[in-house]
Amino acid sequence: MNDPSRHLLAQTHRLRLRWWWQEGVSVRLYETLQPCVDWFCVSGQANELAVVLDGEQSIEMGPERQEWLLRAGDACLLPAGTPHRLQVAAGTKIAVIDLSAAGPQTPGVAALPRGVVSLKEERMLARLFATGELSAGGVREVAARLFDKTATAGVTPLALGHGTLRMLSAKAELDRGYTAPVRIAELAARHKVDPHYFLRAFRRAFGVTPLAYVQHLRLDHFVRTALVSGAEQSLIESASQAGFGDYATFCRRMSKVFGRPPSRLVQASPF
């Protein structure tokens, strides 16, 4: 039996997000509502292909603040686990497709040549923006074609600034254990640095504190679990598995980030 289509709807004063999922296929559609939106992201459990359908965005990554500017028709590949910041102009529309985690494994960015995403594929994604109508088979075909095109893409890795290798090791540890409490002193000791230095170096390398990084991973975990499981798993259970101990605090954070409480995020009907 085919898994039902589900989607997440979220809107704040800064941006609108529609996250569409069916049969293991995931597409996120972002639309900015302010003159300039600045936000921190981590490419999730798969490699992510970001396609700018309208407007422009810049991607900033690493302690050296490497930057890429993408305009309508441009695309980039973000290997799984890549922390980055986005500066996005008002009215920009971006589609993000999760691709197989096979392929590039080093955190970084691959700016893809124009034409990797065909005009037909751009129009298909734009139609999803407008109507929400797109078959899971159609998305899978697009994802498979794009993965084949991008599997050998040359990724520009994080520039290795002072202490970056240690911070990459600490980040990998948080990636593996983000559902557990974050203990900065223990984490710093394992990486043989002073806790205060550790906090500064981690923020310099990735743009956020270790706790903020973990909170992002937990929210991503919750949303993906909720999309896949639907009503089969309670919200409290999903939040607990994502690492949130206090459900009331979790609900307040979800409402702040997504503009609505967890109970109103995921739906099982067309856009």
N, C-alpha and C positions, 0 to 999 in steps of 0.2 A: 504493500500500500504506500502511495506517495505521501511524504510529509506535507502537511498543509502550509500554505504561504502565511508568513507572519511579518509584521513590520513594526518598527518603533517610530514614534512621532515625538519630537522634542522641539521646543522653541523658547529661546530667551530673547532679551532685548538685542543680543549681538548676532545670533544666527539661528537658522532653522535646520534641523537634521531629520532626515527620513532614512531609516535603516531597514532594508528589505532583505528577507531571508527565506529560502525554500530549498529543501533537499540538499543542504550543505553549501548552497550558493549564497554569497553575501555581497550586497552592494550598499554603500552608504552615499547619500546625496546631501551635500552641504550647500546652503545658500546664506550669504552674509547679509545682514540687515543694517549694519552701521557703516560709516565712512571708512573705518579701518578696524579690522578685528585682529587682535594679537592673542594667540593661544598656543599652549604647549600640547604636544601629542607624542604618542609612542606607537609606531606601527605594531600591530597586535600579534596574534599567534600565527599569522601567515605573512608572506610578502604582500605588500600593498601596491597596487598600480593606481596612481592618482591622475585623473584626466581633467584638465580645466576646460569646461564647456563654454564659459563666458566670464569676462573680467580677467583678473590677474592675481597671482599670489607669489610671495617670495618665501623660500624655505631657508631657515638658518640652522646650522648644525655645528655642535662641538665647541671646544674652548677657543678655536681660532675663528669662530663665527663664519664658517664657510657658508656661502649664500648662492641660491639659484633663483632666477626670476622666471616664472611660467605664465604665459598668456594663453588666450583661447586657442585650443588646438594642440597645446603642448601637453606632455605627459612625463611622469617620472616614476621610477621604481624605488620603493623603500623596503629594504630587507627587514625581516621580522626583528623586532627589538631595537629599532632605530629611534632614539629620542630626537625631537626637532621642534622648532618654533615656527609658526606660520604668521605672516603678515598678509592680510587679505583685504582687497579693496571692496567697497560696498557693491552689492549686486553680483558678486562673483558666484558662479555655480561650479561645484567640483563633484565629480563622481569618483568614488574609491572602490575598487574591486579587490577582494581578497584572492590572491593566487596561491598555488601550492607553496608550502614552506621549503620544498626542495629548491635548489638553486643558490643564489648568493646568501651567505650566512654572516658576513661581516657587516656591522652597523654602518650605514652610509646612505648615499643618494646616487641614483643613476638617472641623469636627465636623458630622456630618450629622443632620438631624432624625430622631427616632425614627419608624420605619415605612418609611424608605427601603429598608431590608432587610426584606422581608416575613417573616411568621412561617413561611411555607412554605419560604422560602430559608434561614432560620435552622435549621429542622428538617433540611433537606437537608445543610447543613454539619455539624450535630451528628451525623447518621447517618454521615458520612464519618469523624468522630472515632471513633465507636463501632466501625465495621465496615470502613472503608477502601473501601466499595463506592460508587462514583459514576462514571457514564459520562462520558467526555470531552465528549460532546455536551451532557450535562446541565450540566457545569461551564461550557462555552462559553455556553450559553443564559443561565445565571445571570450570568456575567461581562458579557455583552452588555447585559442588562437593567440591571444595576447601573451600567455605564459610561454608558448613556443617562441614567440618573437623576442621576449625579454629574458629568457633563461640564461643567455650568454651576455647580457648587458654588462658593460664595464661599470662597476660601482666605485665611486669616489669614497674611500673610507674616512672615518673620523680622523682629523689631523691629530697626531700624537703630541699634544702639548705636555707640559710638566706634570707628571703624575697620572697621565691619562690611562696608562696600562693598568695601574692599580684601581682606578675608578671603573674601568671596564670590567675588571674582575669583580669588584663590589656590585656593580650593576647586574652582572650575570647571577650573582648570589641572590640578589633581590628578585630577579626574574624567576628564579626557581622556587623561592620561598615567600612570595608576597602575601600569602594568606596568614602568615605568622606575624606576631608583633614585631615591630621594628625596634631593635635595641642598638642605638648608635654606638655606645661605648664598646659593646662586644664586637660589632661589625668593624669599627676602627681598629680594635686590637688585633683582629684576625688579619687585617691588612697592614699592620705594623705602622700605624700613623696615629697622631694625636686626634681625639674626637673633634676638637674645634677646627683643626686643619682639614679633617675628613669632610666635614660639612661644607667648608668653603670650596674644597677641591671638587667635590661632587657637583655642587651648584655651578661652578665654573665650567665643568666638563659637559653638563647636560642641561643647564638652564633652570633646574628646580632642585629643591632639597630631596634627600632620600625619602622622607615621609610623603611628600607630595607626589613623588614618582610612584611609590607603592599605592597610594590612594587612586592614582590614575589606572594602574593595573587592576586593582580590585573592582573599580567601576566597569572597566572593560570586561572583566570576567563575569560580573553579574549580568550585564546586558547580553552578552553572548549566550550565557546559560539560559536566561529568560526567553531569548528568541528561539533557541533550539528546543527547550523543554515545553514551552507554552504553559498550559495549566497543569501539566503533569507534576510540577514541583512547586511548592509554596514559595511566596516571595521571601518569607523569613528564612526558609531553608536555603534558598539561593543566595541570600545576603550573607548568611553564616558561612557557607562554603567559599564565598569570595573573600572572607577574612574580616567581615564587619561584625563586631561583637555586640554592639548596641543598636538595636533596630530603629529606635526613634532617631538617634543621631544619623544613622544611615539614610533614613527618609528625608531628613532636613537637607543633607548633602545632595541627595539625588534631585530634590526640588530646586536647589540652588543651581546645580550644574545643568540640568535638563529642562528646567522651567515647569515641571509637573511631577507629582509623586510617582513612586514606582508602580502603583496599581493602575496608573493611566498611561504608562509608557508603551507597553506591548499590546498589539491588537492582532486579531486573526482575520481581518477583512481587507479588501483592496484599499489602496490610498483613497 
